[in-house]
Amino acid sequence: MRPTDLSGPGSPPTPIAPAIARRDSLQRRGPAIAPPRPRRHPRLAWWLEGDGAPFLRPAVDFGALALAVLLTIRWPGEPVTGGAALPLLAFPALVMLTLAARGMYARRLRPSVLDAIAPILGAVSLATMTIAVAEIYVFGETLEIPVLIHAWALAACFVGAGRIVIVALQYAARTRWGHGRRTLVVGAGIVGQRVARRLQQLPEYGLRPVGFLDASPRPEAATGVPTVPVLGGTQDLELMADLAEVEHVVVAFSAEPDQAHVDLVQRCKDIGLTVTLIPRLFEAMNDRAVYETLGGLPMLALNSTDPRGWQFAVKHAMDRVIAAGLILLAAPVLLGLALAVRLSSPGPVLFRQRRVGRDGRAFDLLKFRSMAMPRERERYRPDAGQAPGGIEGDDRRTWIGRIMRRTSLDELPQLINVVRGEMSLVGPRPERPDYVELFVRDIDRYDERHRVRAGMTGWAQIHGLRGQTSLADRVEWDNWYIEHWSLSLDLKILARTFTAALRSVE
């Protein structure tokens, strides 16, 4: 919805002529607002990002569930007839009501198929059990067990397949076709600039920053994110929203008082803009925060992660068991790679490098050697702000080394580090001691990564922060992982690591 009223709530209506003059003045003295980007497949975009988005998932789920019920009733060899089929007709509604109760139809910035697995299975299972109970106690009949299994399996598969298609189309629309809601960021300070950079780096979130609103931006704010200009102050919200065709507002931090932000949020609601808030103390928050109220005052109870608690003891035990099993399963691959490394060039099969793990303890990280031995000792320093890794100095990779680096197979010997208890399957990637001493001094919160064991893969790695990438970004992702850790998050990271490895083979 595009705003038409140029006055804020509680203020007298703004005359049209002064409003136009104000708009023209802002355009002349400020950077030009980027015009809307040409969009492909506008009708599909209406369903994925526009007014049709709230109806897309319910429509696809209903179609998938209706097909599951039809195939269950008409299953070859075991058709369901008579009154026994009546409760199955309520099956789609039961599943969709359960999904709605779990918030599965709420609009999210970045829907995830992995996050939807448990709710879908839970909703389908609950609906199946409800149908079975209704058959016995209401209709006095009993569905055969194979019929219930068919309904459960078909519904879970079809709903899951529908979600996969929707997420894939949405990802393509945002990353390849340029779709996304045009967004204003309130506050052009450090946090606001970080928000704008993240939205530019991650178009799959569907928010495209077009400008900042900040009455007193920091001196460096105008050049912090060059393609996102400072368009004015919060008093210019209605004008800028109209000029830039804004659909969403992200409220970060600015020098204005909190009451001004409260008024701003209400103004956004009045002109039909959706709002996202960056909370204060966001570094200390995680998804275990509990919303409570003290009278009419909202409160958040913060539950922090305890790396020395029983949950991490379970994680470490599972790490060792899974790593030992993977070593046995991958033994032929490990032996084949070891032979290829031995034949590729003179030198040891395994490359050992001192790294820093949990609580600052050093250990020898193991890899398959992917490079020819250097003729003389080399010293490499990463560029400022970048983490070391990847190809450092001269490229001495062997033929098998290039393959292993591309597919990450050179990391497999770290399963031995996991069995020894020096590493975990998932966690922050460890760094060399001399770099750690440097980064602790220069990078905010770097040392907090050492609260947990280092990992073979991690939250930062599955988001593309590998090799010589921004160290500050990597530290941010690693600390986010620690604060939000759960066994389900570890499984999600492992699944995405596996799919990323498969894509690298293609």
C-alpha positions as CSV (number, residue, x, y, z in Angstrom):
1,M,0.0,0.0,0.0
2,R,1.4,3.4,-1.0
3,P,0.8,6.3,1.4
4,T,-1.2,9.3,0.2
5,D,-1.5,11.5,3.3
6,L,1.7,13.5,3.8
7,S,0.9,14.5,7.4
8,G,1.6,12.4,10.5
9,P,-1.0,11.3,13.1
10,G,-1.9,13.9,15.7
11,S,-0.7,16.8,13.5
12,P,-2.8,19.2,11.3
13,P,-3.1,18.2,7.7
14,T,-0.1,19.3,5.6
15,P,-1.1,21.6,2.7
16,I,-0.4,20.0,-0.6
17,A,1.7,22.8,-2.1
18,P,4.1,23.1,0.8
19,A,4.4,19.2,0.9
20,I,5.3,19.2,-2.8
21,A,7.9,22.0,-2.2
22,R,9.3,20.0,0.7
23,R,9.6,16.9,-1.4
24,D,11.3,18.8,-4.3
25,S,13.7,20.3,-1.8
26,L,14.6,17.0,-0.4
27,Q,15.2,15.6,-3.8
28,R,17.5,18.5,-4.8
29,R,19.7,18.5,-1.7
30,G,19.8,14.8,-1.1
31,P,21.1,11.8,-3.1
32,A,18.7,10.5,-5.8
33,I,16.5,7.7,-4.7
34,A,17.1,4.6,-6.7
35,P,14.1,3.9,-9.0
36,P,12.3,0.6,-8.7
37,R,14.3,-2.2,-10.3
38,P,12.6,-3.9,-13.3
39,R,10.9,-7.0,-12.1
40,R,10.4,-10.3,-13.9
41,H,7.3,-12.5,-13.5
42,P,5.1,-9.9,-11.9
43,R,2.1,-12.2,-11.4
44,L,4.3,-14.8,-9.6
45,A,5.8,-12.0,-7.5
46,W,2.3,-11.0,-6.5
47,W,1.8,-14.4,-4.9
48,L,5.3,-14.7,-3.5
49,E,5.9,-11.1,-2.2
50,G,2.8,-9.1,-2.8
51,D,-0.8,-9.1,-1.5
52,G,-1.2,-12.7,-2.5
53,A,1.6,-14.0,-0.2
54,P,-0.7,-14.5,2.9
55,F,-2.9,-16.9,0.9
56,L,-0.2,-18.8,-1.0
57,R,0.9,-21.3,1.7
58,P,-2.7,-22.1,2.9
59,A,-3.8,-22.6,-0.7
60,V,-0.8,-24.9,-1.5
61,D,-1.3,-26.8,1.8
62,F,-5.0,-27.3,1.2
63,G,-4.3,-28.6,-2.4
64,A,-1.6,-31.0,-1.1
65,L,-3.8,-32.3,1.8
66,A,-6.9,-32.7,-0.5
67,L,-4.8,-34.8,-2.9
68,A,-3.4,-36.9,0.0
69,V,-7.0,-37.6,1.2
70,L,-8.2,-38.5,-2.4
71,L,-5.3,-40.9,-3.0
72,T,-5.9,-42.5,0.5
73,I,-9.6,-43.0,-0.2
74,R,-8.9,-44.4,-3.7
75,W,-5.8,-46.4,-2.7
76,P,-5.5,-49.4,-5.1
77,G,-6.5,-52.6,-3.3
78,E,-7.7,-50.8,-0.1
79,P,-10.4,-48.3,-1.1
80,V,-12.1,-46.6,1.8
81,T,-15.9,-46.6,1.5
82,G,-19.0,-45.7,3.4
83,G,-19.0,-43.8,6.7
84,A,-15.3,-44.7,7.3
85,A,-14.4,-42.1,4.7
86,L,-16.2,-39.2,6.4
87,P,-13.7,-38.3,9.1
88,L,-10.9,-38.2,6.4
89,L,-12.7,-35.3,4.8
90,A,-11.9,-33.2,7.9
91,F,-8.2,-34.2,7.7
92,P,-7.1,-31.1,5.7
93,A,-8.8,-28.7,8.0
94,L,-7.3,-30.4,11.1
95,V,-3.8,-30.2,9.7
96,M,-4.1,-26.6,8.6
97,L,-5.6,-25.4,11.9
98,T,-2.7,-27.1,13.7
99,L,-0.2,-25.4,11.4
100,A,-1.9,-22.0,11.9
101,A,-1.7,-22.5,15.7
102,R,2.0,-23.0,15.4
103,G,2.5,-19.9,13.4
104,M,3.3,-21.6,10.2
105,Y,1.3,-19.2,8.1
106,A,2.8,-16.0,9.6
107,R,5.0,-14.0,7.2
108,R,8.7,-14.5,7.9
109,L,11.7,-12.8,6.4
110,R,13.3,-16.0,5.4
111,P,11.2,-19.2,5.5
112,S,13.2,-22.4,6.0
113,V,12.3,-25.9,4.9
114,L,14.3,-27.4,7.7
115,D,12.4,-25.3,10.3
116,A,9.1,-26.5,8.9
117,I,9.8,-30.2,9.1
118,A,9.0,-30.7,12.8
119,P,5.8,-28.6,12.7
120,I,4.5,-30.3,9.6
121,L,5.1,-33.8,11.0
122,G,3.6,-32.8,14.3
123,A,0.5,-31.4,12.6
124,V,0.0,-34.4,10.3
125,S,0.5,-36.8,13.2
126,L,-2.0,-35.0,15.5
127,A,-4.6,-34.9,12.7
128,T,-4.1,-38.6,12.0
129,M,-4.6,-39.5,15.6
130,T,-7.7,-37.3,15.8
131,I,-9.2,-39.1,12.8
132,A,-8.5,-42.5,14.4
133,V,-10.1,-41.5,17.7
134,A,-13.1,-40.0,15.9
135,E,-13.6,-43.2,13.9
136,I,-13.8,-45.2,17.1
137,Y,-15.8,-43.0,19.5
138,V,-18.0,-41.0,17.1
139,F,-18.6,-43.2,14.1
140,G,-18.2,-46.6,15.7
141,E,-15.9,-47.8,13.0
142,T,-12.2,-48.4,12.7
143,L,-9.9,-47.4,9.8
144,E,-7.4,-50.0,8.8
145,I,-3.8,-49.2,10.0
146,P,-2.5,-49.1,6.4
147,V,-5.1,-46.4,5.5
148,L,-3.9,-44.2,8.4
149,I,-0.3,-44.8,7.4
150,H,-1.2,-43.8,3.8
151,A,-2.9,-40.6,4.9
152,W,0.0,-39.7,7.2
153,A,2.8,-40.4,4.8
154,L,1.1,-38.8,1.7
155,A,0.1,-35.7,3.7
156,A,3.6,-35.2,5.1
157,C,5.3,-35.7,1.7
158,F,2.9,-33.5,-0.3
159,V,2.8,-30.6,2.2
160,G,6.6,-30.8,2.6
161,A,7.0,-30.8,-1.2
162,G,4.7,-27.8,-1.5
163,R,6.8,-25.9,1.0
164,I,10.0,-26.8,-0.8
165,V,8.6,-25.5,-4.1
166,I,7.4,-22.2,-2.5
167,V,10.8,-21.6,-0.7
168,A,12.7,-22.4,-3.9
169,L,10.5,-20.0,-6.0
170,Q,10.8,-17.3,-3.3
171,Y,14.6,-17.7,-3.2
172,A,14.8,-17.4,-7.0
173,A,12.5,-14.4,-7.0
174,R,14.6,-12.5,-4.5
175,T,18.1,-13.5,-5.5
176,R,17.7,-13.8,-9.3
177,W,14.7,-11.7,-10.4
178,G,15.3,-8.8,-8.1
179,H,12.1,-8.9,-6.1
180,G,11.8,-7.8,-2.5
181,R,10.1,-5.1,-0.4
182,R,11.7,-1.7,-0.6
183,T,12.9,-0.8,2.9
184,L,13.8,2.3,4.9
185,V,16.3,1.9,7.7
186,V,15.7,4.3,10.7
187,G,19.0,5.2,12.2
188,A,22.2,5.6,10.1
189,G,24.7,4.7,12.9
190,I,26.8,1.6,13.3
191,V,23.8,-0.7,13.8
192,G,21.8,0.8,11.0
193,Q,24.7,0.5,8.6
194,R,25.1,-3.1,9.6
195,V,21.4,-3.8,8.9
196,A,21.7,-2.2,5.5
197,R,24.9,-4.2,4.6
198,R,23.3,-7.4,5.8
199,L,20.2,-6.8,3.7
200,Q,22.3,-6.1,0.6
201,Q,24.5,-9.2,1.2
202,L,21.5,-11.5,1.8
203,P,18.8,-10.6,-0.7
204,E,17.0,-13.9,0.1
205,Y,15.5,-12.1,3.2
206,G,13.4,-10.1,0.8
207,L,14.1,-6.6,2.0
208,R,15.9,-4.1,-0.3
209,P,17.2,-1.0,1.5
210,V,16.6,2.2,-0.4
211,G,17.7,4.8,2.2
212,F,18.3,5.8,5.8
213,L,16.2,8.1,7.9
214,D,18.2,9.9,10.6
215,A,18.0,13.5,11.7
216,S,21.5,13.6,13.0
217,P,23.5,10.8,11.3
218,R,27.1,10.1,12.2
219,P,29.7,11.8,9.9
220,E,30.7,8.6,8.3
221,A,27.1,7.3,7.8
222,A,26.8,8.8,4.4
223,T,29.6,6.7,3.1
224,G,29.2,3.6,5.3
225,V,26.9,2.0,2.7
226,P,27.4,4.1,-0.5
227,T,24.4,2.7,-2.3
228,V,22.0,3.5,0.5
229,P,21.9,7.3,1.0
230,V,20.6,9.3,4.0
231,L,17.3,10.6,2.7
232,G,16.3,12.8,5.7
233,G,15.0,12.6,9.2
234,T,12.1,10.7,10.7
235,Q,9.9,13.7,10.1
236,D,10.3,12.9,6.4
237,L,8.9,9.4,6.7
238,E,5.6,9.9,4.8
239,L,7.4,11.9,2.0
240,M,10.2,9.4,1.5
241,A,7.8,6.4,1.7
242,D,5.8,8.0,-1.1
243,L,8.8,8.9,-3.2
244,A,10.6,5.6,-2.8
245,E,7.5,3.4,-2.9
246,V,8.5,1.9,0.5
247,E,6.8,-1.1,1.8
248,H,8.8,-1.9,5.0
249,V,10.7,0.0,7.7
250,V,13.5,-1.4,9.9
251,V,13.9,0.6,13.1
252,A,17.5,0.5,14.3
253,F,19.2,2.9,16.7
254,S,19.4,6.7,16.4
255,A,19.9,9.7,18.6
256,E,16.2,10.4,18.8
257,P,14.4,9.5,22.1
258,D,12.4,6.3,22.4
259,Q,9.1,8.1,22.4
260,A,9.9,9.4,18.9
261,H,10.4,5.8,17.8
262,V,7.1,4.8,19.3
263,D,5.4,7.6,17.4
264,L,7.2,6.6,14.2
265,V,6.0,3.0,14.5
266,Q,2.4,4.2,14.8
267,R,2.9,6.5,11.8
268,C,4.2,3.5,9.8
269,K,1.0,1.5,10.7
270,D,-1.2,4.4,9.7
271,I,0.2,4.5,6.2
272,G,0.3,0.7,5.8
273,L,4.0,0.0,6.2
274,T,5.2,-3.1,8.0
275,V,7.8,-2.6,10.7
276,T,10.8,-4.6,12.0
277,L,12.6,-3.6,15.2
278,I,16.2,-4.1,16.2
279,P,16.0,-4.5,20.0
280,R,18.3,-2.9,22.5
281,L,20.9,-5.3,24.0
282,F,20.5,-7.5,20.9
283,E,23.9,-9.1,21.5
284,A,22.6,-10.7,24.7
285,M,19.3,-12.0,23.2
286,N,18.5,-15.4,21.8
287,D,15.4,-17.4,20.8
288,R,15.0,-18.7,24.4
289,A,13.9,-15.3,25.6
290,V,10.5,-15.5,27.4
291,Y,8.0,-12.7,26.9
292,E,6.3,-11.7,30.2
293,T,4.4,-8.6,31.4
294,L,4.6,-6.5,34.6
295,G,1.1,-5.0,34.5
296,G,1.1,-3.3,31.2
297,L,4.9,-3.2,30.9
298,P,6.4,-5.9,28.6
299,M,9.5,-7.8,29.8
300,L,11.9,-10.3,28.3
301,A,13.4,-12.9,30.5
302,L,16.9,-13.8,29.0
303,N,18.0,-17.4,29.2
304,S,21.7,-17.6,28.3
305,T,23.5,-20.6,26.9
306,D,25.7,-22.6,29.4
307,P,28.6,-24.2,27.5
308,R,29.4,-26.3,30.6
309,G,25.8,-27.5,31.1
310,W,24.4,-31.0,30.6
311,Q,23.1,-30.1,27.1
312,F,26.7,-29.5,25.9
313,A,27.8,-32.8,27.6
314,V,25.2,-34.6,25.5
315,K,26.3,-32.7,22.4
316,H,30.0,-33.7,22.9
317,A,29.0,-37.4,23.6
318,M,27.0,-37.5,20.4
319,D,29.8,-35.8,18.5
320,R,32.2,-38.6,19.4
321,V,29.8,-41.4,18.6
322,I,28.8,-39.9,15.3
323,A,32.4,-39.1,14.3
324,A,33.6,-42.6,15.1
325,G,30.7,-44.0,13.0
326,L,31.6,-41.7,10.1
327,I,35.2,-42.8,10.2
328,L,34.1,-46.4,9.9
329,L,31.7,-45.6,7.1
330,A,34.1,-43.4,5.2
331,A,37.1,-45.7,5.7
332,P,37.4,-46.6,1.9
333,V,37.2,-42.9,1.0
334,L,39.8,-42.0,3.6
335,L,42.2,-44.7,2.4
336,G,41.7,-43.7,-1.2
337,L,42.4,-40.0,-0.5
338,A,45.5,-40.9,1.6
339,L,46.9,-43.0,-1.3
340,A,46.2,-40.1,-3.8
341,V,47.9,-37.6,-1.5
342,R,51.0,-39.9,-1.2
343,L,51.2,-40.3,-4.9
344,S,50.6,-36.6,-5.8
345,S,53.8,-35.2,-4.3
346,P,56.5,-36.0,-1.7
347,G,55.6,-35.3,1.9
348,P,53.3,-36.5,4.7
349,V,49.7,-37.6,4.1
350,L,48.3,-35.5,7.0
351,F,48.9,-31.8,7.5
352,R,49.1,-30.8,11.1
353,Q,48.6,-27.2,12.2
354,R,48.4,-25.7,15.7
355,R,45.0,-24.2,16.4
356,V,43.2,-22.7,19.4
357,G,40.1,-24.4,20.7
358,R,37.9,-24.2,23.8
359,D,39.1,-22.0,26.7
360,G,42.2,-21.0,24.6
361,R,43.7,-24.5,24.7
362,A,45.8,-25.3,21.6
363,F,45.7,-28.6,19.7
364,D,46.9,-30.0,16.4
365,L,44.2,-29.8,13.7
366,L,44.4,-32.5,11.1
367,K,43.8,-32.2,7.3
368,F,44.8,-34.1,4.3
369,R,47.8,-32.4,2.8
370,S,46.5,-30.5,-0.3
371,M,49.7,-28.6,-1.3
372,A,53.2,-29.5,-2.3
373,M,55.8,-28.9,0.4
374,P,57.3,-25.3,0.4
375,R,60.9,-24.9,-0.6
376,E,61.5,-22.5,2.3
377,R,59.6,-21.2,5.2
378,E,56.9,-18.7,4.2
379,R,55.2,-16.1,6.3
380,Y,51.7,-14.9,5.4
381,R,49.6,-12.2,6.8
382,P,45.9,-11.7,5.9
383,D,44.6,-8.3,4.8
384,A,43.2,-6.0,7.4
385,G,39.7,-7.1,8.5
386,Q,40.0,-10.5,6.7
387,A,40.3,-13.9,8.3
388,P,43.2,-16.1,7.0
389,G,42.4,-19.2,5.1
390,G,42.0,-20.4,1.5
391,I,45.1,-20.0,-0.7
392,E,47.7,-18.1,1.2
393,G,50.8,-17.0,-0.7
394,D,51.8,-19.0,-3.7
395,D,49.3,-21.6,-5.1
396,R,51.0,-24.9,-4.4
397,R,47.9,-27.1,-4.6
398,T,48.4,-30.6,-6.1
399,W,45.8,-32.1,-8.5
400,I,44.1,-34.0,-5.7
401,G,44.5,-31.0,-3.5
402,R,42.4,-28.9,-5.8
403,I,39.6,-31.5,-5.8
404,M,39.7,-31.9,-2.0
405,R,39.7,-28.1,-1.4
406,R,36.7,-27.6,-3.7
407,T,34.7,-30.4,-2.0
408,S,36.1,-29.9,1.6
409,L,37.3,-33.5,1.6
410,D,40.6,-32.4,3.0
411,E,38.7,-31.7,6.3
412,L,37.7,-35.3,6.9
413,P,40.7,-36.2,9.1
414,Q,39.3,-33.7,11.7
415,L,36.8,-36.5,12.6
416,I,39.8,-37.8,14.5
417,N,40.0,-34.5,16.4
418,V,36.3,-34.9,17.2
419,V,36.8,-38.4,18.6
420,R,39.7,-37.1,20.7
421,G,37.5,-34.4,22.2
422,E,39.5,-31.6,20.7
423,M,36.8,-30.4,18.3
424,S,33.0,-30.7,17.7
425,L,31.2,-31.5,14.5
426,V,29.6,-28.0,14.7
427,G,31.1,-24.9,16.2
428,P,33.3,-21.9,15.4
429,R,36.2,-22.7,13.1
430,P,39.5,-22.7,15.1
431,E,42.4,-20.3,14.3
432,R,46.2,-20.3,14.7
433,P,47.6,-19.0,18.0
434,D,49.5,-16.1,16.5
435,Y,46.4,-14.8,14.7
436,V,44.3,-15.3,17.8
437,E,46.5,-13.0,19.8
438,L,46.1,-10.4,17.0
439,F,42.4,-10.8,16.6
440,V,41.6,-10.7,20.3
441,R,43.0,-7.1,20.4
442,D,41.4,-5.9,17.2
443,I,38.1,-7.7,16.8
444,D,35.2,-7.0,19.2
445,R,34.0,-10.2,21.0
446,Y,36.5,-12.4,19.2
447,D,37.5,-14.2,22.4
448,E,33.9,-15.2,23.1
449,R,34.1,-17.8,20.3
450,H,36.3,-19.9,22.6
451,R,33.5,-20.6,25.0
452,V,32.8,-23.8,23.1
453,R,34.8,-26.4,21.2
454,A,35.8,-25.5,17.7
455,G,33.9,-27.2,14.9
456,M,34.4,-28.9,11.6
457,T,31.6,-26.7,10.2
458,G,29.6,-23.9,11.6
459,W,26.9,-21.2,11.2
460,A,29.3,-18.8,9.6
461,Q,30.6,-21.4,7.1
462,I,27.1,-22.3,5.8
463,H,26.5,-18.6,5.2
464,G,29.5,-18.3,2.9
465,L,32.0,-16.9,5.4
466,R,34.9,-19.2,4.5
467,G,38.5,-18.5,3.5
468,Q,39.5,-14.9,3.3
469,T,36.2,-13.2,4.2
470,S,35.3,-10.6,6.8
471,L,36.5,-11.6,10.2
472,A,34.1,-9.3,12.0
473,D,31.1,-10.9,10.2
474,R,32.4,-14.4,11.0
475,V,32.7,-13.5,14.7
476,E,29.2,-12.1,14.7
477,W,27.8,-15.4,13.2
478,D,29.8,-17.6,15.5
479,N,28.6,-15.8,18.7
480,W,25.1,-15.9,17.4
481,Y,25.4,-19.7,17.0
482,I,26.7,-20.0,20.6
483,E,23.9,-17.9,22.1
484,H,21.2,-19.8,20.1
485,W,22.7,-23.2,20.3
486,S,20.5,-26.3,20.3
487,L,20.8,-29.8,19.0
488,S,18.2,-29.1,16.3
489,L,20.4,-26.1,15.2
490,D,23.4,-28.4,15.0
491,L,21.4,-30.9,12.8
492,K,20.3,-28.0,10.6
493,I,23.9,-26.8,10.1
494,L,25.1,-30.4,9.3
495,A,22.3,-30.8,6.8
496,R,23.1,-27.5,5.0
497,T,26.8,-28.4,5.1
498,F,26.1,-31.7,3.4
499,T,23.9,-30.1,0.7
500,A,26.6,-27.4,0.1
501,A,29.2,-30.2,-0.3
502,L,27.0,-31.9,-2.8
503,R,26.6,-28.7,-4.8
504,S,30.4,-28.3,-4.9
505,V,30.7,-31.7,-6.5
506,E,28.4,-30.8,-9.4
